[in-house]
C-alpha cells in the first residue's frame, strides 16, 4: 500500500481519478511495466486499475487477484496517480513472476515493498523534500526503509519487530533486484 504523508486536503472525484489513471497508462514507465507483466504471462485487463474512495490515508494498493486501486480521495494531481500506479504495478509484477509470493510472509511483503520503493521513484529527492525530509546524502535508502516499515507494520501478520527483521534479512537481495528493469530507473 502506498502512503503519502504530505497530502493534507481532499483528493479528487472517482471520475477525475479514473481519467488520470487512463492518462497514466500512456506514460513510458507504466507502459513498460504493463508490457512486462504480459510477457511474464499475466493478463492485465481493462479493469485492472480502478479509482475508489478509500477513506484511509493511502494513495492506493494492490489487491491479489483483483488488481490495483487508486484512492481518489487521497490523490490530487496526475503525478500522484502516476506514482501510485507505478508503485502498485511493481507489486503486481512481483506476484506475477513469483507464483509462491505470500503477502502474509513478512519477508515476502518487505521484499516487494523494497523493490517498489526503490524502482518506482517514490523516494526521489524532490518527493522527499515535499514530504519534509531534507537529507542530502543517503536519502533514498532511508526513505525506502521508512516506507517499507510503514507498509509491512500495517500487515496484520507482521509485528514491528518481525517487519524490521524481515526487511533487514532481505534488503541486499531485494534492493539489488531491478527486474524488469536492467537497472534502477
ChimeraX attribute file (.defattr): number of C-alpha atoms within 10 A of each C-alpha:
attribute: neighborCount
match mode: 1-to-1
recipient: residues
	/A:1	23
	/A:2	24
	/A:3	17
	/A:4	18
	/A:5	11
	/A:6	12
	/A:7	17
	/A:8	9
	/A:9	10
	/A:10	11
	/A:11	18
	/A:12	17
	/A:13	18
	/A:14	17
	/A:15	12
	/A:16	17
	/A:17	27
	/A:18	19
	/A:19	13
	/A:20	21
	/A:21	20
	/A:22	16
	/A:23	13
	/A:24	22
	/A:25	18
	/A:26	12
	/A:27	12
	/A:28	10
	/A:29	18
	/A:30	19
	/A:31	14
	/A:32	15
	/A:33	21
	/A:34	21
	/A:35	16
	/A:36	18
	/A:37	22
	/A:38	13
	/A:39	10
	/A:40	13
	/A:41	11
	/A:42	16
	/A:43	13
	/A:44	14
	/A:45	8
	/A:46	8
	/A:47	11
	/A:48	14
	/A:49	22
	/A:50	20
	/A:51	23
	/A:52	19
	/A:53	17
	/A:54	16
	/A:55	10
	/A:56	11
	/A:57	16
	/A:58	20
	/A:59	26
	/A:60	29
	/A:61	23
	/A:62	23
	/A:63	14
	/A:64	13
	/A:65	9
	/A:66	12
	/A:67	18
	/A:68	25
	/A:69	23
	/A:70	30
	/A:71	28
	/A:72	27
	/A:73	22
	/A:74	28
	/A:75	26
	/A:76	19
	/A:77	13
	/A:78	15
	/A:79	12
	/A:80	18
	/A:81	26
	/A:82	22
	/A:83	20
	/A:84	28
	/A:85	28
	/A:86	26
	/A:87	28
	/A:88	28
	/A:89	24
	/A:90	25
	/A:91	23
	/A:92	26
	/A:93	21
	/A:94	21
	/A:95	21
	/A:96	19
	/A:97	16
	/A:98	9
	/A:99	8
	/A:100	9
	/A:101	15
	/A:102	13
	/A:103	16
	/A:104	13
	/A:105	16
	/A:106	22
	/A:107	24
	/A:108	21
	/A:109	22
	/A:110	29
	/A:111	26
	/A:112	25
	/A:113	30
	/A:114	26
	/A:115	25
	/A:116	28
	/A:117	27
	/A:118	25
	/A:119	24
	/A:120	21
	/A:121	18
	/A:122	22
	/A:123	21
	/A:124	15
	/A:125	19
	/A:126	13
	/A:127	15
	/A:128	17
	/A:129	15
	/A:130	12
	/A:131	13
	/A:132	11
	/A:133	14
	/A:134	13
	/A:135	13
	/A:136	9
	/A:137	9
	/A:138	9
	/A:139	17
	/A:140	19
	/A:141	15
	/A:142	14
	/A:143	20
	/A:144	23
	/A:145	21
	/A:146	12
	/A:147	22
	/A:148	26
	/A:149	21
	/A:150	17
	/A:151	17
	/A:152	29
	/A:153	19
	/A:154	14
	/A:155	18
	/A:156	9
	/A:157	13
	/A:158	19
	/A:159	14
	/A:160	14
	/A:161	11
	/A:162	16
	/A:163	25
	/A:164	19
	/A:165	15
	/A:166	21
	/A:167	24
	/A:168	14
	/A:169	14
	/A:170	16
	/A:171	18
	/A:172	12
	/A:173	12
	/A:174	19
	/A:175	20
	/A:176	14
	/A:177	18
	/A:178	16
	/A:179	16
	/A:180	18
	/A:181	12
	/A:182	8
	/A:183	10
	/A:184	15
	/A:185	10
